[in-house]
Amino acid sequence: MATALGGAPVLHLDDIASHEELFAWTGRLLAQVIEPLGRGGTAHYSPYDWRTRRFGPPRPLPPAPVILVEGVGAGRRALRPFLARLLWMELPHEESWTRGRARDGAEQRDFWAEWVRAEREHFSEDPSRPYADLLVTQSQKGYEVLSGPAKTVGPDQDVTHRDGPSAVC
């Protein structure tokens, strides 16, 4: 998607979350990324290292016409007013958790037990899928993009809450 958007920068929420804040990172994302970009400035965020369990040195994220925010929780209530579009990757929980466990290996086994519980709790309190503009499904030949369940304009609008340098999706 980043390539299709002319090399749009991608912010991975794995860089914002931490072991201690699997889903309690909204304030950090707003302060380090959304607010500086909203003022037309370069954002600086400190990516989290999941192996050493600490945040690294700040990394710049310059303003761009579109910035993709990728990861679980990107469509949460507190962020939706800043999103130009919300895409939901339609994938069964067990399949995504299996992929994550395979990616992270035995070293992160204990993490995954906590993650599954935290993800379920997050989506029961703050679901994202009902607000998705588009649903993305994986097929044998690639991805299919379908209309999402979002039907109304409001806090989940067609454009970000004001004109400015960056749209986040």
N, C-alpha and C positions, 0 to 999 in steps of 0.2 A: 504494500500500500504506500509506503514511504517513497518508493521508486516511482510509482504511478503519479504521485503528487510532486514530482520534480525534486526528489531528495529531501522531503520534509523531515525535520528532526523528530526523533522518537524518544520520549521519556518513558523509561521502564519503571513501573511502580515498585518493582523489586529493589530499585535503588533508593526508594523513599521509605519503605517499610523496614522493620527490624524484628528481631526475635521478640523484643519486649513490646513492640507496637505493630502487631500483625495488621491491624486495621485502625489503629488510633493515631494515624499519621496525617490526618487532614490538615491540621494547623501548620505542620511543617511544609506540606506541599503548597498551601496558600501563601505562607510567608516567604518561602525560598524561591518559588516558581511563579505562581499565578499572579501575585501582586506586583512583583517587578516587571513581568511581561505586560501586565495591564497598564503600567505607567510608561511602556515603550522602552524599558531598560532591559539589560541582559540579566537573566536569572542566574543564580549560583546555588547549586544544591550539592550536598555531600553524599555521594553514593555509599550505600551500606554494603559491607563485605560480609556475606553470610557465613563464611568459613572462620574469619577472625572475630566476628561478632562486634565490629565497630565501624563507625562511619569514617570514610576516607577524606582526603582533601577536597575542597570545593571544586566543582566542575562547572564551567560556564554553559549556559543555554541561551544563545542570542535570540532576539525576537525574529519571527518568521511569519509569513502569511498563514501557515498552518503548522501546528505542532501536534503530533500524535501522542496521546497519553495511553499507554498500553499496560493493562494488568487488571487483576481482580480488585474491584472497588472503584474503578475509574468513573463509574456511573452513579456514584453515591449522591444522595440528596444535596449535600453541601457543595458539590462540584457541578451539578447539572446547570446552574445558571451561567457557568463559564464555558459550557460546551456548545460548539456549533452543531455537532451531531454526536449521537451516542450509538455506537455499534456494539452488538452483543454477539459474541462467539457462541453459537449453539453447540454445546458439547456436553455429553452426560458427565456428571460429577465424577463418577468412578473412573471414567476414561481419562479425564484431566488429572485426577490424583495419581493414577497409574503412570502417566507420562512424567509428572513431576517427580515421583519417587525414582523412576528410572534415570532421570536427568541428574538428580542429586545424590543418588547412591546411598550406601549404608551409613555414611558419615552424617546424613541429615535425617535418619530414621525417626528419632525422637521428635524432631521438628514437625514431621508430617502428621504425627498423631495429634499434636496441638493444632496444626493448620486446619485439618478437616473439621474439628470442633469449632474453631474460630470462624471459618468461612461459612459454615451452616448458620451460626449465630448472626453473623453480619448480614447475610441475605434475608434471614427471617425478620430482622429489625429494619433493614434498609434495602429493599429489593431494587435492582437496576433493570432487569429485563422488561418490566412493564413500560418503561420509559424509553426503550430503544427505538431509534428511528429506523435502523436496519438490523436484520438478523443475518449472520454469516454462518454458513454451514460448510463443512468440508466434504468433498466428494473424491472419488478416485482420480479425477482429472484436475482437481484444484479446489476452488472455493466458489460457492454460489451465494449471491447477495439477494436477500428477500426483504420486502417491506416489514417493518417492525410493528409492534403493538401500539406505539405512541401515536395518539390521534389528535391531541389538542396542542395549541400554542399556549404557553404560559411560562412557568419557570424552566421548562424544557423547550426552548424556542428554536426557531430556524437560524437565528444568528446569536452571537454572543451578546451579553447585556449592554454593550455599547460598541460604537465603532472604535477600532484601535488597531494596534500593530499585529496582534496574534489571535488567531482562532485556535482553540484547542479541541481536538476530537479524539 
